[in-house]
């Protein structure tokens, strides 16, 4: 098999799996643009369309539900402007009832209705506040720790580093109760501190920075040391300007983690004004459990911001992962 055929097969398989992965997102966007009656009929999946019947009532068209037809008569339910049944099983001439098809029928108002149904503006504000403050903390702690583990020598360096890495295998539910007790002891429950401070350290980000710092040429640090540059000066003036791709990657993953955080803020906070986006979506799900189109609209506008950030930084993410594997 020549190289061109092999690469064609590989890219075809990757494209196929990529399409399978985006199908749920397409369905979510499509559903968010339907009306609820259309979704309940399950007639359309990916292309929103709307089909209904109207009755010509003395020159005025009224939206109706067609129950059945018999000979020259049609049995209908008449509806008001909110699609609620006003008159049931009304016999009318069949010729006065016709079907209306709208393809595509895009209900952009679902996004507005979902946004106003619960205080999503507050949820977005809280999520942005928590995400960016946590990001600042993660970058500061990760760069300092990674510089120590990657470029400095001290007793037990490898032991402590691998001890940190082993903590990545501990799932969140394991330490949730002990964290709750600790935060209760210091009176941080139901505060922004509980949502921000514990997440100002990220072990994966430390690992990512450490691998990048170790990949930098040793001669750079020797030259900087001969020029009289201090340890902190090397970090600030030498390493950080060469770490833009890693910083971008760490920022994106930190923002995604904060944006998608659910269990921690659900347990550690109770006041509605402190709810972050994912907790707010959970409460919205309870209030609008039968309104699937509004749920999909809320899910769509909560995902889109983080998708935009991810696609803007995808080149830096790929570059940083390539560098992270250069050295052990």
N, C-alpha and C positions, 0 to 999 in steps of 0.2 A: 504494500500500500504506500503510494507516494505521499509526500508531506502535504500537498494541497488537498487531497481527498481526506486525509486524517484530520486536518484543521477544519474542513467543511463539516465533517461529522461532529466534531467537538462543539463547534459554534452552533450547529443545529440543535444538539441536545441541550446546550446551555440556554438557547433562546426558548426552547419548548418549556423547560422548567421555569424560566423567568416568567413566561406567560401564565403558567399555572399559579405562580406566586402572586401576580397582580390581579388575578380574577376576583378575589375577595374585595380588593379595593375598588375595582370597577363596579361590583355589585353594590357596595356601600354607597358610592356616589350616585349610581342609578336609582337606588331605593330612596335616597334622600331627595330626589327630584320628582317622585311620584306623589299622588295623593293617596290617602289611606284606603279608600274604596278600591282604587286601582290595584294597590298592593295585595289587598285581601282576596281579589279574584285570581291572582297568580297567573294572569294572562301574559304579562310581560316580565322579563327578567333583567335584561341589560339596556333595553331602549324604552324609556318611559313613554307610555301612551295612555290616552284616556278615551274611554268609550262609555257613552250614556245615551239615554233616550229623552226626547223632548216631546211635549204634547202641545199642539197648536190649539190653544184655548181662545177661540174667537179672535184670532190674529195675534195673540200674545203667547210666546213660547215659554213653557214651564218645564223645568227639569223633573223627570219622573223615573220611577222604577217599573219596568215592564214585567208583570207577573206571568201572564200567559196571553195567548191569542186564540180566538175561536171564531171561525167564519169571518165576518166583517167587523168583529168587536175585539177590542184589546182591554185587558184588565190591568190597571196600573195603580201604583201608590204615588200620590203627588207629594212633592218635597218643597220645603221652604228654602230660603237663601243659605241656611246652614246645613242643608241636606238632611234635615229631620223630616220624618213622615208626618204629613198633615192629614191626608185623606186616604184611607186604605180601600183596596179592591174596588176602585171606581171604574165602571164600564164606559168606554168612549169608542168612537169610530176608529177602526184600525188605520184608516188612511190619514188620520190626524196625528199619529205617532210615528216618529222617525228616529233613526239611530244617528248619533253624531260621533265621529271618530277624529281624534286629534293625535297626530304622530309627527314629531315627538311632542309630548306635553310636559314642559319643564316647570315645576312648581318651586321657583326660587324663594318664595315666601316661607317655605319650610324652615330655612335657615334663620330668618327673622323671628318666626314664631318660637322656634326652639331656644334661641338666644334670650328671648324675653320671658319665657315660661319660668325659668329660675334665674337667680342672679349670676349669670355666666361672666359678666364683667368683673365681679368680685373674685370669682374663681380664677380667671385669667390673671388678674392683678396679683393675687396671692402666689400663683404658680411662678410668674415672672420674678417676683421679689425673692422667693425662696430659691429658685433655680440660679439666679445670677449671684446672689450672696454665697450660696454653696459652691458655685463655680470658682469664685475668687478664693475661697478657703481651700478648695481642692488644688488649685494651681500653686498656691503658695506652699502648702504642706508637701505636695508631691515633688515639687522642684527641689526643695531643701532636703527632703529625705532621699530622693534619687541621687542628688549630688553627693551626699554622704556615702550611700551604698555603691555608687558607680565610680567615684573618683578619689575617695579618701580611704585611708587605711586605719583601721582600729580593731581592737580585739573583739571577736565574736561577730564581725560584720556579716559573714555568710549565714551564721546561725540565725541571727535576728531577721535577716532578709527572707530566708526560707520559712521562718516562723510566721512572718507577715503573709507570705504567699499561701501558707497552709490555712490561714483564716478565710481565704476566698472560698474554701470548700464548705464553710459553715453556712447553712441556709438561714435566711432572716427569721423565720418562725422560732428557731432555736434560742436566739438571744432577745426575742421580743419582750418576754415577761420580765427578764432581769433588767432590761433597759427601761421598761415602764416603771419598775420599782425605783431604779436609780434616779430617773427624772422626777419621780414623785418626791423623793427625799430632798432634792434641791429646788423644789417648787417650779419646775420648768414645764409641767404638763399643761396643755392647752395654751401654749405660747409659741411665738415664732422661733424662740431659741431651740425648742424641741424639734422643729422642722429643719433647722439650719445647722446648728453646731455639730450634732453627731455625724453629719454627712460632709463635713469639711475635710475628711480624710478618705481617700479612695486607694485601695491597695493595687488594683489593676493599673491605675494611672501612675502610681509610683514605679511599678514594674516597667511600664511603657517608657517613662522618662529615663529610668536607670539603664535600660537597654540602649537607648539612643545616646546617652552620655558616654557609655562605654565604647560606642562605635566611633567617637571622635578621636582624631589622631593625638597620640601622646605628645608629639612635638609641639602642638599648639599650646599646651599647658606649660611645657618646659620653657618655651619662648616667653610666655606671659609672666612666668615666675622670675626669669632673668631680668625682665623689664620692671620688676618690682610690683607686679599686680598682686593684690591680696586674694585670699580664698574667696571672699564674697565678690570681689571685683571680677574674678574669672567667671563666676556664675552669671553676673549681671552683664558684663561687657563682652564675654567670649561665647559662653554656652547658649544663652537665651537668643541672641541673634541667629544662631545656627539651628534653632529648635522650633521654627515657626510651624512646620508641618505637624510635629508632635503636639505642640500647644493647641493647634486647631483640632486635632483628633481628640485630645483629652477634653477640650471644651465641648465638642459635639456630644461625646458619650456622657459627660457629666450632665449636660442639659437634657439629654434624652432620659437618663436615669431619674433626674428630678421631675421631669415632665410626666413620666409614667409611674411615679411613685404612688402607691395606693395603700398598702397594708400599714406602713408606718404612720402616715398622717391620719389614717382612719382610727388607729388605736390611740395615738398620742394627743389628738385634739378632738374637741367636742363642739365648740362654738361654730355656728354657721359662718360667721365672718372670717374664720380662719381656714375654711375649706379650700383645698387646692382642686385643680381641675378634675383629676380622676375620681376623687371622693365626690365632687359635685356631680359628675356623670352618673355615679352610682345612685345618688339620691334622685337624680332626674329619671333614671331608669325605673325607680319605684313609682314616681309620680306619673310617668307617661309610658307605662309598661305595655299598653295596648296600641300606642301610637308609634309603630315601627319606623315610619318615615321621619318623624321628628327625632327619634333616637339615632337614626343613621345620619341625619343632618348635624346633630350635636357631635357625633363621633367624627364626622368629616372635618368640621371646622376646628376640632381640638387636635387633629392629627396634622393638618396641612402646615401649620407654622414650623413644626419640628422636621417635617419632610423637606421644606424649603431650606432650612439650615443644613440638613444632611447633604442635600445635593450640591449646595454651594461649597461645601468643604470636602467633597468626595476625593478630589485629587490629593489633598493633604493627608487624608486618611490612608489612602493606598500607599503613599510615599512613606508615612511613618511606620506602617506595618512591615514594609519591605526592609526598613532600617532596623526594626526591632529584632529581627532574626539574624542579624549579622554576627553578633557575639553572644556568648552564654553569659 
